[in-house]
Amino acid sequence: MRQAITGFHLDEEGHFVAQLACGHHQHVRHDPPWMNRSWVTTDSGRRSMLGHPLECVKCEENSPCDPARLSLTETQEQLGRETD
């Protein structure tokens, strides 16, 4: 089932994870030659993919939602408010 990307966060190892509209998370690695997702490596690239659908295997498996996480954008916005 295809679900829209609503945000991104970093996992414990520093890999980007897409947050999907369904509440699931999915790694989106740039790992050539196996996975070519150069858009993951820049903030503007990740922002350009917001709303883009990804296939969500967890939805197909009827898995429960992943724990909620703040997206990078939300985290940056909160840090900006704290320093104002």
N, C-alpha and C positions, 0 to 999 in steps of 0.2 A: 504494500500500500504506500503510495507516495504522500509525503508530508512536507510542508514548507519549513525552511530553516527560519527560526525566530531569533537566534543569537548563537554565540560561541563562548566557550570557556576553555581553560587549559586543564589537562589532567595532572596527576601527581608527577608524571615524567616529562611534562612540558609539551605534550601533543595537543593539538587543537581538537575540540569536540563540538560538533554542531548540536544545538538544542532545537528540537523539532516541535511543531505545533501540537503534536499528539502527546507531548510530555516525555518522550523518549530522547535519549542522547545517542549520537553516533560519531565515532572518530572520523575525521576528515584529514588524513595525512597526505603530504606531498612526499612520495617515496619512489622516484623514478628508478628503474623503468617500469616498475609494477603498477604504480599509481601516480598519474601526472595531474596534480592539483596545485599548480603554482599559485593560484589565487589565495590559497591558505596562508601563504608566507607574508602577506601584507595586510595592513588594516583596511586599506581601500579595496583590496581583493575580497576580503571577507564581507565587508559591507555590501559589495556588489552582488553577493550571493544571498543576502537576506531575502526571504520570500521564495527562493528557488526550491523546487521539490527534490527530495531524496527518497529513495526506496527505503522504507522502514520495515526491516525484518521482524522487529519486536512486535509491531502491530499485527503482522501476519500470524505470529505465535500467541497473540492475545496476552502478552506480557504486561505486568503492571508498570505504571509510569516510573521513571527514574527519579531519584531525589532531586528536588528543586535546587538550582544553582543560579547565582547571579551571572548574567552574561558579562563579557568584557566591557561592553558599552555601559551597562548599568554600574559596574564596579568603577569605571573611570569617572562616570557622572557623580557617584557618591564621593569619591576621593576629591573631586573638584569642589564639591559643596563643602567638604570638611576643611579645605584650605582657604576658602573665601572669607 
